[in-house]
């Protein structure tokens, strides 16, 4: 962590807290604006799916398994990793 420079800001003040009515009005106005690429099922959250979704990280995908189990040498090693 970067060390502080040790200076005190005399203009620094704490912000006043909101009243219960202001907090409830703010809570009603808040909407979720998430990124559909970060969701497995974006439709569940009212988001439209992205045009180019990211592939899921599945360790049992066929390409990965084929790469792991292809012979690499003739000394008895039967997998690539």
N, C-alpha and C positions, 0 to 999 in steps of 0.2 A: 504494500500500500504506500502511496506517495505521502511523505510527511507534510504536515501543515506548515504554512509559512509563519505562523505565530502572530499574525496580525488580527486585531479585533475590529469588526465592522460595526461602527456605532449606529449605522442606519438599519441594522438587522433587527427585525421585530417579529413576534409571533403573530400569525394570522388569527383573527377572531373565529371562534367556532360557530357553526351553523345551528339554527334552531331546529327543533324536531319537524316543524312544518316545512322548512327549507330542505331538510334532508329527505323527507318523503316526496316532495316535489321533484327533487333531483333524481331520486330512485325511479320515479315514474317516467322520467325523460330519457333515461339511459337505455341504449339499444346495443345489441351485440353485433359487432362488425368484423367477425373473424375471417381468417384466410381459409378457403375451402381446401387448399393443398395440405393443410395441417390436420385434416379430419379424414378418417377412414370412410365415413358415410356423411358427407356434407349436407345431404338432403334432410337428415334428422335435425339439423340446426337451422333450417330455412335458408341454406346457402346453395347457390348453383354450383355444380361440379366444375372444376377447372377444365379448360380445353385440353391440356396435356397433363394428366395426373401423374404424380410421382409413383414409381413402382414400389410395391410393398417389399419390405425386407424380410424375405422368407428363406430361412436357411435350407429348406428342403426343396428349393427350386431345382428343376431337372438339370439346368446348365451347371449349377454349382456342384451338384452331386456327380455329374459326369466328369467335371474337371478334377474333383477330389480323387476319384477312383480310376483315373487313367494311368497306365504304367509309365514310370519315368526312367527306369533303368533296368538292366538285366540282373541285378544283384538281389532280387527277391522283394524289392519294395513294390508294394501293390497299390500305392496311392501317392498322389502328388504332394500332399502336405506332410 
